Amino acid sequence: MSQRHGIEVERDHLYGRARTWLRPRRAGWPMAEELLTTAPARVIDKQDKSFEMEWHALISGASSQLPLT
């Protein structure tokens, strides 16, 4: 799309993203920006399998309430 409209593409090779600024942000207020960007087709689940059990133990155990004094 950027090639069709002659707009430069900004690539982030580390994270695999690309974006194109239709209206770049200005240095001062008020400002507006408009861009097109890529996004993954799906999100990878990063939660460990034991997270729910460990979180529940943490918030319901004796150490979940710190002393108020």
mmCIF file of the N, C-alpha and C atoms, coordinates in Angstrom:
data_MODEL
# 
_entry.id   MODEL 
# 
loop_
_atom_site.group_PDB 
_atom_site.id 
_atom_site.type_symbol 
_atom_site.label_atom_id 
_atom_site.label_alt_id 
_atom_site.label_comp_id 
_atom_site.label_asym_id 
_atom_site.label_entity_id 
_atom_site.label_seq_id 
_atom_site.pdbx_PDB_ins_code 
_atom_site.Cartn_x 
_atom_site.Cartn_y 
_atom_site.Cartn_z 
_atom_site.occupancy 
_atom_site.B_iso_or_equiv 
_atom_site.pdbx_formal_charge 
_atom_site.auth_seq_id 
_atom_site.auth_comp_id 
_atom_site.auth_asym_id 
_atom_site.auth_atom_id 
_atom_site.pdbx_PDB_model_num 
ATOM 1   N N  . MET A 1 1  ? 0.832  -1.189  0.000  1.00 0.00 ? 1  MET A N  1 
ATOM 2   C CA . MET A 1 1  ? 0.000  0.000   0.000  1.00 0.00 ? 1  MET A CA 1 
ATOM 3   C C  . MET A 1 1  ? 0.878  1.254   0.000  1.00 0.00 ? 1  MET A C  1 
ATOM 4   N N  . SER A 1 2  ? 1.947  1.213   0.788  1.00 0.00 ? 2  SER A N  1 
ATOM 5   C CA . SER A 1 2  ? 2.826  2.383   0.818  1.00 0.00 ? 2  SER A CA 1 
ATOM 6   C C  . SER A 1 2  ? 3.488  2.606   -0.534 1.00 0.00 ? 2  SER A C  1 
ATOM 7   N N  . GLN A 1 3  ? 3.824  1.526   -1.221 1.00 0.00 ? 3  GLN A N  1 
ATOM 8   C CA . GLN A 1 3  ? 4.430  1.660   -2.542 1.00 0.00 ? 3  GLN A CA 1 
ATOM 9   C C  . GLN A 1 3  ? 3.432  2.271   -3.532 1.00 0.00 ? 3  GLN A C  1 
ATOM 10  N N  . ARG A 1 4  ? 2.180  1.851   -3.426 1.00 0.00 ? 4  ARG A N  1 
ATOM 11  C CA . ARG A 1 4  ? 1.141  2.373   -4.301 1.00 0.00 ? 4  ARG A CA 1 
ATOM 12  C C  . ARG A 1 4  ? 0.969  3.882   -4.130 1.00 0.00 ? 4  ARG A C  1 
ATOM 13  N N  . HIS A 1 5  ? 1.141  4.358   -2.890 1.00 0.00 ? 5  HIS A N  1 
ATOM 14  C CA . HIS A 1 5  ? 0.947  5.772   -2.606 1.00 0.00 ? 5  HIS A CA 1 
ATOM 15  C C  . HIS A 1 5  ? 2.261  6.543   -2.513 1.00 0.00 ? 5  HIS A C  1 
ATOM 16  N N  . GLY A 1 6  ? 3.391  5.868   -2.718 1.00 0.00 ? 6  GLY A N  1 
ATOM 17  C CA . GLY A 1 6  ? 4.687  6.525   -2.698 1.00 0.00 ? 6  GLY A CA 1 
ATOM 18  C C  . GLY A 1 6  ? 5.108  7.016   -1.326 1.00 0.00 ? 6  GLY A C  1 
ATOM 19  N N  . ILE A 1 7  ? 4.772  6.243   -0.280 1.00 0.00 ? 7  ILE A N  1 
ATOM 20  C CA . ILE A 1 7  ? 5.097  6.618   1.091  1.00 0.00 ? 7  ILE A CA 1 
ATOM 21  C C  . ILE A 1 7  ? 6.172  5.668   1.616  1.00 0.00 ? 7  ILE A C  1 
ATOM 22  N N  . GLU A 1 8  ? 7.179  6.209   2.284  1.00 0.00 ? 8  GLU A N  1 
ATOM 23  C CA . GLU A 1 8  ? 8.291  5.415   2.812  1.00 0.00 ? 8  GLU A CA 1 
ATOM 24  C C  . GLU A 1 8  ? 7.838  4.494   3.940  1.00 0.00 ? 8  GLU A C  1 
ATOM 25  N N  . VAL A 1 9  ? 8.430  3.303   3.997  1.00 0.00 ? 9  VAL A N  1 
ATOM 26  C CA . VAL A 1 9  ? 8.125  2.314   5.041  1.00 0.00 ? 9  VAL A CA 1 
ATOM 27  C C  . VAL A 1 9  ? 9.249  2.299   6.068  1.00 0.00 ? 9  VAL A C  1 
ATOM 28  N N  . GLU A 1 10 ? 8.888  2.340   7.331  1.00 0.00 ? 10 GLU A N  1 
ATOM 29  C CA . GLU A 1 10 ? 9.840  2.252   8.440  1.00 0.00 ? 10 GLU A CA 1 
ATOM 30  C C  . GLU A 1 10 ? 9.808  0.807   8.938  1.00 0.00 ? 10 GLU A C  1 
ATOM 31  N N  . ARG A 1 11 ? 10.951 0.126   8.923  1.00 0.00 ? 11 ARG A N  1 
ATOM 32  C CA . ARG A 1 11 ? 10.999 -1.291  9.306  1.00 0.00 ? 11 ARG A CA 1 
ATOM 33  C C  . ARG A 1 11 ? 11.756 -1.477  10.609 1.00 0.00 ? 11 ARG A C  1 
ATOM 34  N N  . ASP A 1 12 ? 11.217 -2.320  11.465 1.00 0.00 ? 12 ASP A N  1 
ATOM 35  C CA . ASP A 1 12 ? 11.850 -2.691  12.722 1.00 0.00 ? 12 ASP A CA 1 
ATOM 36  C C  . ASP A 1 12 ? 12.188 -4.168  12.605 1.00 0.00 ? 12 ASP A C  1 
ATOM 37  N N  . HIS A 1 13 ? 13.413 -4.462  12.221 1.00 0.00 ? 13 HIS A N  1 
ATOM 38  C CA . HIS A 1 13 ? 13.805 -5.849  11.962 1.00 0.00 ? 13 HIS A CA 1 
ATOM 39  C C  . HIS A 1 13 ? 13.886 -6.682  13.234 1.00 0.00 ? 13 HIS A C  1 
ATOM 40  N N  . LEU A 1 14 ? 14.143 -6.040  14.368 1.00 0.00 ? 14 LEU A N  1 
ATOM 41  C CA . LEU A 1 14 ? 14.236 -6.766  15.627 1.00 0.00 ? 14 LEU A CA 1 
ATOM 42  C C  . LEU A 1 14 ? 12.903 -7.423  15.983 1.00 0.00 ? 14 LEU A C  1 
ATOM 43  N N  . TYR A 1 15 ? 11.800 -6.682  15.831 1.00 0.00 ? 15 TYR A N  1 
ATOM 44  C CA . TYR A 1 15 ? 10.479 -7.201  16.186 1.00 0.00 ? 15 TYR A CA 1 
ATOM 45  C C  . TYR A 1 15 ? 9.630  -7.577  14.971 1.00 0.00 ? 15 TYR A C  1 
ATOM 46  N N  . GLY A 1 16 ? 10.150 -7.393  13.773 1.00 0.00 ? 16 GLY A N  1 
ATOM 47  C CA . GLY A 1 16 ? 9.433  -7.793  12.567 1.00 0.00 ? 16 GLY A CA 1 
ATOM 48  C C  . GLY A 1 16 ? 8.253  -6.906  12.233 1.00 0.00 ? 16 GLY A C  1 
ATOM 49  N N  . ARG A 1 17 ? 8.290  -5.655  12.658 1.00 0.00 ? 17 ARG A N  1 
ATOM 50  C CA . ARG A 1 17 ? 7.176  -4.745  12.377 1.00 0.00 ? 17 ARG A CA 1 
ATOM 51  C C  . ARG A 1 17 ? 7.542  -3.799  11.251 1.00 0.00 ? 17 ARG A C  1 
ATOM 52  N N  . ALA A 1 18 ? 6.520  -3.303  10.607 1.00 0.00 ? 18 ALA A N  1 
ATOM 53  C CA . ALA A 1 18 ? 6.700  -2.270  9.583  1.00 0.00 ? 18 ALA A CA 1 
ATOM 54  C C  . ALA A 1 18 ? 5.584  -1.255  9.767  1.00 0.00 ? 18 ALA A C  1 
ATOM 55  N N  . ARG A 1 19 ? 5.912  -0.002  9.529  1.00 0.00 ? 19 ARG A N  1 
ATOM 56  C CA . ARG A 1 19 ? 4.873  1.028   9.613  1.00 0.00 ? 19 ARG A CA 1 
ATOM 57  C C  . ARG A 1 19 ? 5.146  2.106   8.578  1.00 0.00 ? 19 ARG A C  1 
ATOM 58  N N  . THR A 1 20 ? 4.094  2.773   8.228  1.00 0.00 ? 20 THR A N  1 
ATOM 59  C CA . THR A 1 20 ? 4.158  3.860   7.285  1.00 0.00 ? 20 THR A CA 1 
ATOM 60  C C  . THR A 1 20 ? 3.361  5.028   7.846  1.00 0.00 ? 20 THR A C  1 
ATOM 61  N N  . TRP A 1 21 ? 3.968  6.179   7.893  1.00 0.00 ? 21 TRP A N  1 
ATOM 62  C CA . TRP A 1 21 ? 3.321  7.362   8.466  1.00 0.00 ? 21 TRP A CA 1 
ATOM 63  C C  . TRP A 1 21 ? 2.566  8.107   7.367  1.00 0.00 ? 21 TRP A C  1 
ATOM 64  N N  . LEU A 1 22 ? 1.254  8.183   7.510  1.00 0.00 ? 22 LEU A N  1 
ATOM 65  C CA . LEU A 1 22 ? 0.445  8.984   6.597  1.00 0.00 ? 22 LEU A CA 1 
ATOM 66  C C  . LEU A 1 22 ? 0.461  10.449  7.029  1.00 0.00 ? 22 LEU A C  1 
ATOM 67  N N  . ARG A 1 23 ? 0.444  10.657  8.336  1.00 0.00 ? 23 ARG A N  1 
ATOM 68  C CA . ARG A 1 23 ? 0.561  11.988  8.926  1.00 0.00 ? 23 ARG A CA 1 
ATOM 69  C C  . ARG A 1 23 ? 1.509  11.864  10.119 1.00 0.00 ? 23 ARG A C  1 
ATOM 70  N N  . PRO A 1 24 ? 2.791  12.233  9.943  1.00 0.00 ? 24 PRO A N  1 
ATOM 71  C CA . PRO A 1 24 ? 3.730  12.117  11.061 1.00 0.00 ? 24 PRO A CA 1 
ATOM 72  C C  . PRO A 1 24 ? 3.355  13.063  12.200 1.00 0.00 ? 24 PRO A C  1 
ATOM 73  N N  . ARG A 1 25 ? 3.705  12.679  13.420 1.00 0.00 ? 25 ARG A N  1 
ATOM 74  C CA . ARG A 1 25 ? 3.422  13.550  14.567 1.00 0.00 ? 25 ARG A CA 1 
ATOM 75  C C  . ARG A 1 25 ? 4.342  14.767  14.526 1.00 0.00 ? 25 ARG A C  1 
ATOM 76  N N  . ARG A 1 26 ? 3.822  15.861  15.028 1.00 0.00 ? 26 ARG A N  1 
ATOM 77  C CA . ARG A 1 26 ? 4.612  17.093  15.079 1.00 0.00 ? 26 ARG A CA 1 
ATOM 78  C C  . ARG A 1 26 ? 5.367  17.161  16.401 1.00 0.00 ? 26 ARG A C  1 
ATOM 79  N N  . ALA A 1 27 ? 6.252  18.117  16.498 1.00 0.00 ? 27 ALA A N  1 
ATOM 80  C CA . ALA A 1 27 ? 7.054  18.262  17.718 1.00 0.00 ? 27 ALA A CA 1 
ATOM 81  C C  . ALA A 1 27 ? 6.271  18.953  18.831 1.00 0.00 ? 27 ALA A C  1 
ATOM 82  N N  . GLY A 1 28 ? 5.276  19.750  18.485 1.00 0.00 ? 28 GLY A N  1 
ATOM 83  C CA . GLY A 1 28 ? 4.545  20.500  19.506 1.00 0.00 ? 28 GLY A CA 1 
ATOM 84  C C  . GLY A 1 28 ? 3.077  20.142  19.552 1.00 0.00 ? 28 GLY A C  1 
ATOM 85  N N  . TRP A 1 29 ? 2.420  20.603  20.626 1.00 0.00 ? 29 TRP A N  1 
ATOM 86  C CA . TRP A 1 29 ? 0.995  20.357  20.812 1.00 0.00 ? 29 TRP A CA 1 
ATOM 87  C C  . TRP A 1 29 ? 0.200  21.471  20.157 1.00 0.00 ? 29 TRP A C  1 
ATOM 88  N N  . PRO A 1 30 ? -0.980 21.280  19.669 1.00 0.00 ? 30 PRO A N  1 
ATOM 89  C CA . PRO A 1 30 ? -1.653 19.981  19.519 1.00 0.00 ? 30 PRO A CA 1 
ATOM 90  C C  . PRO A 1 30 ? -1.042 19.204  18.362 1.00 0.00 ? 30 PRO A C  1 
ATOM 91  N N  . MET A 1 31 ? -1.155 17.912  18.444 1.00 0.00 ? 31 MET A N  1 
ATOM 92  C CA . MET A 1 31 ? -0.608 17.077  17.375 1.00 0.00 ? 31 MET A CA 1 
ATOM 93  C C  . MET A 1 31 ? -1.571 15.942  17.054 1.00 0.00 ? 31 MET A C  1 
ATOM 94  N N  . ALA A 1 32 ? -1.470 15.489  15.860 1.00 0.00 ? 32 ALA A N  1 
ATOM 95  C CA . ALA A 1 32 ? -2.237 14.319  15.417 1.00 0.00 ? 32 ALA A CA 1 
ATOM 96  C C  . ALA A 1 32 ? -1.275 13.458  14.613 1.00 0.00 ? 32 ALA A C  1 
ATOM 97  N N  . GLU A 1 33 ? -1.518 12.177  14.612 1.00 0.00 ? 33 GLU A N  1 
ATOM 98  C CA . GLU A 1 33 ? -0.712 11.278  13.801 1.00 0.00 ? 33 GLU A CA 1 
ATOM 99  C C  . GLU A 1 33 ? -1.612 10.227  13.185 1.00 0.00 ? 33 GLU A C  1 
ATOM 100 N N  . GLU A 1 34 ? -1.191 9.739   12.062 1.00 0.00 ? 34 GLU A N  1 
ATOM 101 C CA . GLU A 1 34 ? -1.944 8.688   11.380 1.00 0.00 ? 34 GLU A CA 1 
ATOM 102 C C  . GLU A 1 34 ? -0.924 7.774   10.724 1.00 0.00 ? 34 GLU A C  1 
ATOM 103 N N  . LEU A 1 35 ? -1.057 6.470   10.976 1.00 0.00 ? 35 LEU A N  1 
ATOM 104 C CA . LEU A 1 35 ? -0.102 5.535   10.408 1.00 0.00 ? 35 LEU A CA 1 
ATOM 105 C C  . LEU A 1 35 ? -0.763 4.208   10.110 1.00 0.00 ? 35 LEU A C  1 
ATOM 106 N N  . LEU A 1 36 ? -0.123 3.462   9.264  1.00 0.00 ? 36 LEU A N  1 
ATOM 107 C CA . LEU A 1 36 ? -0.508 2.078   8.982  1.00 0.00 ? 36 LEU A CA 1 
ATOM 108 C C  . LEU A 1 36 ? 0.621  1.213   9.521  1.00 0.00 ? 36 LEU A C  1 
ATOM 109 N N  . THR A 1 37 ? 0.271  0.102   10.149 1.00 0.00 ? 37 THR A N  1 
ATOM 110 C CA . THR A 1 37 ? 1.293  -0.777  10.707 1.00 0.00 ? 37 THR A CA 1 
ATOM 111 C C  . THR A 1 37 ? 0.892  -2.232  10.538 1.00 0.00 ? 37 THR A C  1 
ATOM 112 N N  . THR A 1 38 ? 1.851  -3.107  10.669 1.00 0.00 ? 38 THR A N  1 
ATOM 113 C CA . THR A 1 38 ? 1.578  -4.544  10.611 1.00 0.00 ? 38 THR A CA 1 
ATOM 114 C C  . THR A 1 38 ? 1.350  -5.063  12.015 1.00 0.00 ? 38 THR A C  1 
ATOM 115 N N  . ALA A 1 39 ? 0.693  -6.175  12.106 1.00 0.00 ? 39 ALA A N  1 
ATOM 116 C CA . ALA A 1 39 ? 0.445  -6.822  13.391 1.00 0.00 ? 39 ALA A CA 1 
ATOM 117 C C  . ALA A 1 39 ? 0.452  -8.329  13.163 1.00 0.00 ? 39 ALA A C  1 
ATOM 118 N N  . PRO A 1 40 ? 0.797  -9.093  14.194 1.00 0.00 ? 40 PRO A N  1 
ATOM 119 C CA . PRO A 1 40 ? 0.801  -10.551 14.027 1.00 0.00 ? 40 PRO A CA 1 
ATOM 120 C C  . PRO A 1 40 ? -0.616 -11.080 13.806 1.00 0.00 ? 40 PRO A C  1 
ATOM 121 N N  . ALA A 1 41 ? -0.705 -12.179 13.095 1.00 0.00 ? 41 ALA A N  1 
ATOM 122 C CA . ALA A 1 41 ? -2.003 -12.807 12.830 1.00 0.00 ? 41 ALA A CA 1 
ATOM 123 C C  . ALA A 1 41 ? -2.582 -13.430 14.094 1.00 0.00 ? 41 ALA A C  1 
ATOM 124 N N  . ARG A 1 42 ? -1.726 -13.796 15.024 1.00 0.00 ? 42 ARG A N  1 
ATOM 125 C CA . ARG A 1 42 ? -2.176 -14.360 16.290 1.00 0.00 ? 42 ARG A CA 1 
ATOM 126 C C  . ARG A 1 42 ? -1.182 -13.981 17.374 1.00 0.00 ? 42 ARG A C  1 
ATOM 127 N N  . VAL A 1 43 ? -1.611 -14.080 18.600 1.00 0.00 ? 43 VAL A N  1 
ATOM 128 C CA . VAL A 1 43 ? -0.757 -13.765 19.737 1.00 0.00 ? 43 VAL A CA 1 
ATOM 129 C C  . VAL A 1 43 ? -0.280 -15.072 20.349 1.00 0.00 ? 43 VAL A C  1 
ATOM 130 N N  . ILE A 1 44 ? 0.996  -15.152 20.635 1.00 0.00 ? 44 ILE A N  1 
ATOM 131 C CA . ILE A 1 44 ? 1.569  -16.343 21.255 1.00 0.00 ? 44 ILE A CA 1 
ATOM 132 C C  . ILE A 1 44 ? 1.327  -16.270 22.761 1.00 0.00 ? 44 ILE A C  1 
ATOM 133 N N  . ASP A 1 45 ? 0.793  -17.339 23.328 1.00 0.00 ? 45 ASP A N  1 
ATOM 134 C CA . ASP A 1 45 ? 0.536  -17.382 24.765 1.00 0.00 ? 45 ASP A CA 1 
ATOM 135 C C  . ASP A 1 45 ? 1.863  -17.489 25.497 1.00 0.00 ? 45 ASP A C  1 
ATOM 136 N N  . LYS A 1 46 ? 2.164  -16.505 26.333 1.00 0.00 ? 46 LYS A N  1 
ATOM 137 C CA . LYS A 1 46 ? 3.438  -16.479 27.052 1.00 0.00 ? 46 LYS A CA 1 
ATOM 138 C C  . LYS A 1 46 ? 3.290  -16.900 28.514 1.00 0.00 ? 46 LYS A C  1 
ATOM 139 N N  . GLN A 1 47 ? 2.098  -17.234 28.922 1.00 0.00 ? 47 GLN A N  1 
ATOM 140 C CA . GLN A 1 47 ? 1.859  -17.604 30.317 1.00 0.00 ? 47 GLN A CA 1 
ATOM 141 C C  . GLN A 1 47 ? 2.315  -19.033 30.576 1.00 0.00 ? 47 GLN A C  1 
ATOM 142 N N  . ASP A 1 48 ? 3.074  -19.205 31.661 1.00 0.00 ? 48 ASP A N  1 
ATOM 143 C CA . ASP A 1 48 ? 3.506  -20.548 32.050 1.00 0.00 ? 48 ASP A CA 1 
ATOM 144 C C  . ASP A 1 48 ? 2.304  -21.384 32.462 1.00 0.00 ? 48 ASP A C  1 
ATOM 145 N N  . LYS A 1 49 ? 2.426  -22.693 32.310 1.00 0.00 ? 49 LYS A N  1 
ATOM 146 C CA . LYS A 1 49 ? 1.333  -23.609 32.645 1.00 0.00 ? 49 LYS A CA 1 
ATOM 147 C C  . LYS A 1 49 ? 0.972  -23.546 34.128 1.00 0.00 ? 49 LYS A C  1 
ATOM 148 N N  . SER A 1 50 ? 1.950  -23.273 34.989 1.00 0.00 ? 50 SER A N  1 
ATOM 149 C CA . SER A 1 50 ? 1.702  -23.276 36.428 1.00 0.00 ? 50 SER A CA 1 
ATOM 150 C C  . SER A 1 50 ? 1.315  -21.901 36.984 1.00 0.00 ? 50 SER A C  1 
ATOM 151 N N  . PHE A 1 51 ? 1.158  -20.901 36.128 1.00 0.00 ? 51 PHE A N  1 
ATOM 152 C CA . PHE A 1 51 ? 0.900  -19.548 36.618 1.00 0.00 ? 51 PHE A CA 1 
ATOM 153 C C  . PHE A 1 51 ? -0.347 -19.456 37.483 1.00 0.00 ? 51 PHE A C  1 
ATOM 154 N N  . GLU A 1 52 ? -1.473 -19.980 37.032 1.00 0.00 ? 52 GLU A N  1 
ATOM 155 C CA . GLU A 1 52 ? -2.736 -19.850 37.774 1.00 0.00 ? 52 GLU A CA 1 
ATOM 156 C C  . GLU A 1 52 ? -2.623 -20.443 39.177 1.00 0.00 ? 52 GLU A C  1 
ATOM 157 N N  . MET A 1 53 ? -2.020 -21.644 39.285 1.00 0.00 ? 53 MET A N  1 
ATOM 158 C CA . MET A 1 53 ? -1.876 -22.296 40.577 1.00 0.00 ? 53 MET A CA 1 
ATOM 159 C C  . MET A 1 53 ? -0.954 -21.476 41.498 1.00 0.00 ? 53 MET A C  1 
ATOM 160 N N  . GLU A 1 54 ? 0.166  -21.009 40.963 1.00 0.00 ? 54 GLU A N  1 
ATOM 161 C CA . GLU A 1 54 ? 1.106  -20.240 41.775 1.00 0.00 ? 54 GLU A CA 1 
ATOM 162 C C  . GLU A 1 54 ? 0.521  -18.880 42.162 1.00 0.00 ? 54 GLU A C  1 
ATOM 163 N N  . TRP A 1 55 ? -0.190 -18.235 41.262 1.00 0.00 ? 55 TRP A N  1 
ATOM 164 C CA . TRP A 1 55 ? -0.811 -16.944 41.563 1.00 0.00 ? 55 TRP A CA 1 
ATOM 165 C C  . TRP A 1 55 ? -1.863 -17.095 42.662 1.00 0.00 ? 55 TRP A C  1 
ATOM 166 N N  . HIS A 1 56 ? -2.695 -18.115 42.551 1.00 0.00 ? 56 HIS A N  1 
ATOM 167 C CA . HIS A 1 56 ? -3.720 -18.358 43.568 1.00 0.00 ? 56 HIS A CA 1 
ATOM 168 C C  . HIS A 1 56 ? -3.075 -18.597 44.932 1.00 0.00 ? 56 HIS A C  1 
ATOM 169 N N  . ALA A 1 57 ? -2.007 -19.399 44.979 1.00 0.00 ? 57 ALA A N  1 
ATOM 170 C CA . ALA A 1 57 ? -1.305 -19.667 46.242 1.00 0.00 ? 57 ALA A CA 1 
ATOM 171 C C  . ALA A 1 57 ? -0.715 -18.376 46.811 1.00 0.00 ? 57 ALA A C  1 
ATOM 172 N N  . LEU A 1 58 ? -0.210 -17.521 45.947 1.00 0.00 ? 58 LEU A N  1 
ATOM 173 C CA . LEU A 1 58 ? 0.386  -16.268 46.395 1.00 0.00 ? 58 LEU A CA 1 
ATOM 174 C C  . LEU A 1 58 ? -0.652 -15.328 47.003 1.00 0.00 ? 58 LEU A C  1 
ATOM 175 N N  . ILE A 1 59 ? -1.806 -15.188 46.367 1.00 0.00 ? 59 ILE A N  1 
ATOM 176 C CA . ILE A 1 59 ? -2.794 -14.213 46.854 1.00 0.00 ? 59 ILE A CA 1 
ATOM 177 C C  . ILE A 1 59 ? -3.687 -14.762 47.957 1.00 0.00 ? 59 ILE A C  1 
ATOM 178 N N  . SER A 1 60 ? -3.693 -16.067 48.173 1.00 0.00 ? 60 SER A N  1 
ATOM 179 C CA . SER A 1 60 ? -4.568 -16.619 49.201 1.00 0.00 ? 60 SER A CA 1 
ATOM 180 C C  . SER A 1 60 ? -3.811 -17.141 50.415 1.00 0.00 ? 60 SER A C  1 
ATOM 181 N N  . GLY A 1 61 ? -2.514 -17.160 50.373 1.00 0.00 ? 61 GLY A N  1 
ATOM 182 C CA . GLY A 1 61 ? -1.717 -17.686 51.481 1.00 0.00 ? 61 GLY A CA 1 
ATOM 183 C C  . GLY A 1 61 ? -1.536 -16.672 52.596 1.00 0.00 ? 61 GLY A C  1 
ATOM 184 N N  . ALA A 1 62 ? -0.841 -17.088 53.635 1.00 0.00 ? 62 ALA A N  1 
ATOM 185 C CA . ALA A 1 62 ? -0.610 -16.241 54.807 1.00 0.00 ? 62 ALA A CA 1 
ATOM 186 C C  . ALA A 1 62 ? 0.212  -15.009 54.457 1.00 0.00 ? 62 ALA A C  1 
ATOM 187 N N  . SER A 1 63 ? 1.038  -15.088 53.440 1.00 0.00 ? 63 SER A N  1 
ATOM 188 C CA . SER A 1 63 ? 1.881  -13.952 53.070 1.00 0.00 ? 63 SER A CA 1 
ATOM 189 C C  . SER A 1 63 ? 1.164  -12.961 52.153 1.00 0.00 ? 63 SER A C  1 
ATOM 190 N N  . SER A 1 64 ? -0.105 -13.235 51.824 1.00 0.00 ? 64 SER A N  1 
ATOM 191 C CA . SER A 1 64 ? -0.809 -12.335 50.903 1.00 0.00 ? 64 SER A CA 1 
ATOM 192 C C  . SER A 1 64 ? -1.161 -10.996 51.530 1.00 0.00 ? 64 SER A C  1 
ATOM 193 N N  . GLN A 1 65 ? -1.295 -10.939 52.853 1.00 0.00 ? 65 GLN A N  1 
ATOM 194 C CA . GLN A 1 65 ? -1.604 -9.685  53.546 1.00 0.00 ? 65 GLN A CA 1 
ATOM 195 C C  . GLN A 1 65 ? -0.392 -9.258  54.356 1.00 0.00 ? 65 GLN A C  1 
ATOM 196 N N  . LEU A 1 66 ? 0.179  -8.132  54.007 1.00 0.00 ? 66 LEU A N  1 
ATOM 197 C CA . LEU A 1 66 ? 1.316  -7.617  54.749 1.00 0.00 ? 66 LEU A CA 1 
ATOM 198 C C  . LEU A 1 66 ? 0.812  -6.985  56.044 1.00 0.00 ? 66 LEU A C  1 
ATOM 199 N N  . PRO A 1 67 ? 1.629  -6.980  57.093 1.00 0.00 ? 67 PRO A N  1 
ATOM 200 C CA . PRO A 1 67 ? 1.204  -6.344  58.336 1.00 0.00 ? 67 PRO A CA 1 
ATOM 201 C C  . PRO A 1 67 ? 0.975  -4.847  58.119 1.00 0.00 ? 67 PRO A C  1 
ATOM 202 N N  . LEU A 1 68 ? -0.013 -4.300  58.784 1.00 0.00 ? 68 LEU A N  1 
ATOM 203 C CA . LEU A 1 68 ? -0.341 -2.892  58.621 1.00 0.00 ? 68 LEU A CA 1 
ATOM 204 C C  . LEU A 1 68 ? 0.447  -1.994  59.569 1.00 0.00 ? 68 LEU A C  1 
ATOM 205 N N  . THR A 1 69 ? 1.209  -2.562  60.475 1.00 0.00 ? 69 THR A N  1 
ATOM 206 C CA . THR A 1 69 ? 1.986  -1.757  61.425 1.00 0.00 ? 69 THR A CA 1 
ATOM 207 C C  . THR A 1 69 ? 3.448  -1.775  61.113 1.00 0.00 ? 69 THR A C  1 
# 
